[in-house]
């Protein structure tokens, strides 16, 4: 029996398959105006997807043609969001969330929402602009790489024992010992740099130093005995 010949498509077929898998073939066929068998043929790569059919799929699934043509990783058919995603590498969810915060920060009808949104954007910018943020990403990348190596080695130990191949088993033991140490070190550095991201613009230490300087007597006598005040709770008098 001859091997099945795949039809060369202009679309990224694995992406189209994932979209097709979200619904029944009948629903999709009805939505794009074709026979159910054609959707199946596209899925199995037995029939080439034409430009017209590509546009029908895009309209039905609300994705961009660039996404199905593998020209962009952004599904959205919003050209602006897609451009930002492609330029920055950020996901559509992040881009849309940041945009929503920007819009909310100018909400005159809800001052509290406006203030919170503006603060969120300010903190996002401050975090991304710090040198420590780059260090944190680099350290996390190392940690993630070592973690994947350790995970793969653990899978080996789940399915093998020293009796099968003593030399290989011994080598794997040495490998996981060294790699797990590197993983722990990378994890520590990641957490350390994450703390530095916030410490780089944390005003708490500066405020406390000024308190000690300006109110040294009060600080020495009273602050050490100080306890956090209890939060006030709203009480409602019963109306008789």
C-alpha positions in Angstrom: 0.0 0.0 0.0 1.4 3.4 -1.0 2.0 6.0 1.6 -0.6 8.7 1.7 0.5 11.8 -0.2 -0.1 15.0 1.8 -1.3 18.1 0.0 0.9 21.1 0.4 -1.1 23.9 2.0 -0.5 27.6 2.2 -1.8 27.6 5.8 -0.2 26.4 9.0 -2.2 23.2 9.1 -1.6 22.5 12.8 -3.0 25.9 13.8 -6.1 25.2 11.6 -6.5 21.8 13.2 -6.5 23.3 16.7 -9.2 25.7 15.7 -11.3 22.9 14.0 -10.9 20.7 17.2 -12.8 23.4 19.2 -16.1 22.6 17.5 -17.9 19.9 15.5 -17.2 19.6 11.8 -20.9 20.1 11.1 -20.9 23.4 13.0 -17.8 24.7 11.1 -19.1 23.6 7.7 -22.4 25.4 8.3 -20.5 28.5 9.5 -18.3 28.8 6.4 -20.8 27.4 4.0 -19.3 24.1 2.8 -19.7 20.4 3.1 -18.6 18.7 6.3 -16.5 16.4 4.2 -14.4 19.4 3.0 -13.6 20.4 6.6 -12.4 16.9 7.2 -10.3 16.8 4.1 -8.7 20.1 5.1 -8.0 18.6 8.6 -6.5 15.5 7.2 -4.5 17.5 4.6 -6.3 15.7 1.7 -7.5 19.0 0.1 -5.7 22.3 -0.3 -7.2 25.3 1.4 -7.9 28.0 -1.1 -7.5 31.7 -0.4 -11.3 32.1 -0.3 -11.6 29.2 2.2 -8.8 30.7 4.2 -10.7 33.9 4.6 -13.9 32.0 5.5 -12.0 30.2 8.2 -10.5 33.5 9.5 -13.9 35.2 9.6 -15.6 32.2 11.3 -12.9 31.7 14.0 -12.2 35.4 14.3 -8.4 35.0 13.7 -6.1 36.8 11.4 -5.0 35.4 8.0 -1.4 36.1 9.1 -1.9 33.7 12.0 -3.0 30.9 9.8 -0.3 31.7 7.2 2.3 31.5 10.0 3.2 35.2 9.5 2.3 36.1 13.1 1.8 34.3 16.4 -1.1 36.6 17.3 -4.5 35.2 16.6 -6.3 38.5 16.7 -7.6 40.2 13.6 -7.0 43.6 15.2 -4.1 45.0 13.2 -2.9 47.3 16.0 -2.9 44.5 18.7 -1.2 42.2 16.2 1.5 44.7 15.4 2.2 45.3 19.1 2.4 41.5 19.8 4.7 41.0 16.8 6.9 43.9 17.8 7.2 43.2 21.5 6.6 39.4 21.7 3.9 40.0 24.3 0.7 37.9 24.3 -2.6 39.3 23.1 -3.9 39.0 26.7 -1.1 41.1 28.1 -1.4 43.8 25.3 -5.2 44.0 25.7 -4.9 44.1 29.5 -2.4 47.0 29.3 -4.6 48.8 26.9 -7.6 48.4 29.2 -5.6 49.8 32.0 -4.6 52.8 29.9 -8.3 53.4 28.9 -9.4 53.0 32.6 -6.7 55.5 33.8 -8.6 58.2 31.9 -12.0 57.3 33.3 -13.4 60.6 34.6 -16.6 58.9 35.8 -14.8 56.6 38.2 -11.8 58.4 39.8 -10.8 55.4 42.0 -10.6 53.1 39.0 -8.7 55.7 37.1 -6.2 56.1 39.9 -5.7 52.3 40.4 -5.3 51.8 36.6 -2.7 54.6 36.4 -0.8 53.2 39.3 -0.8 49.7 37.7 0.7 51.1 34.6 3.2 53.1 36.5 4.4 50.0 38.4 4.5 48.0 35.2 6.8 50.5 33.6 9.0 50.9 36.7 9.5 47.1 37.0 10.3 46.6 33.3 12.7 49.5 33.3 14.9 48.3 36.1 18.2 46.6 35.4 17.3 44.0 38.0 14.3 42.8 35.9 16.7 41.7 33.1 18.8 39.8 35.6 15.6 38.1 37.0 14.6 37.0 33.5 18.1 35.7 32.7 18.3 33.8 36.0 14.8 32.3 35.5 15.8 31.2 32.0 18.8 29.3 33.6 16.5 27.8 36.2 13.9 26.7 33.7 16.6 25.0 31.5 18.0 23.1 34.5 14.6 22.2 35.7 13.7 20.7 32.4 16.9 18.7 32.4 16.2 17.4 35.9 12.6 16.5 35.0 13.9 14.5 32.0 16.5 12.7 34.3 13.8 11.9 36.8 11.7 10.3 34.1 14.7 8.1 33.3 14.9 7.0 37.0 11.2 6.2 37.0 11.6 3.7 34.2 15.1 2.3 34.8 17.1 0.8 37.6 20.7 0.1 38.2 20.4 -3.6 37.2 19.6 -2.8 33.6 22.7 -0.8 32.6 24.8 0.0 35.7 27.2 2.3 33.8 24.5 4.4 32.3 22.6 4.5 35.6 25.7 5.6 37.5 26.3 8.4 34.9 22.8 9.6 35.2 23.1 9.7 39.0 26.1 12.0 38.7 24.3 14.1 36.1 21.2 14.6 38.1 23.3 15.5 41.2 25.2 18.2 39.4 22.2 19.5 37.4 19.9 19.7 40.5 22.6 21.8 42.2 22.7 24.2 39.3 18.9 24.3 39.3 18.9 25.2 43.0 21.5 27.9 42.5 19.5 29.3 39.6 16.3 29.3 41.6 18.1 31.1 44.4 19.5 33.8 42.0 16.0 34.2 40.4 14.4 34.8 43.8 17.2 37.1 44.8 17.0 39.2 41.7 13.1 39.3 42.0 13.5 40.9 45.4 16.0 43.4 44.0 13.4 44.4 41.3 11.1 45.7 44.1 13.9 46.8 46.4 15.3 49.1 43.7 12.4 51.4 44.1 11.1 50.6 47.5 10.7 53.7 49.6 10.2 51.8 52.9 13.8 51.8 54.0 14.2 55.5 53.2 11.1 56.4 55.2 12.1 54.3 58.2 15.6 55.9 58.2 14.1 59.4 58.2 11.7 58.4 61.0 14.7 57.3 63.1 16.6 60.5 62.4 13.8 63.0 63.0 12.0 61.2 65.8 14.8 59.2 67.4 13.5 59.6 71.0 10.0 58.6 70.0 11.3 55.8 67.9 13.5 54.4 70.7 10.9 54.7 73.4 7.7 54.1 71.7 8.1 52.3 68.4 9.5 49.1 69.8 6.4 48.8 72.0 4.2 49.7 69.1 1.6 47.3 67.9 -0.3 47.6 64.6 -3.6 49.4 65.1 -6.7 47.3 64.7 -8.6 47.9 61.5 -11.8 49.8 62.0 -14.9 47.8 61.2 -18.1 49.3 60.1 -20.8 48.9 62.7 -24.4 49.4 62.0 -26.8 50.3 64.8 -30.0 48.4 64.7 -33.0 50.5 64.2 -35.6 49.8 66.8 
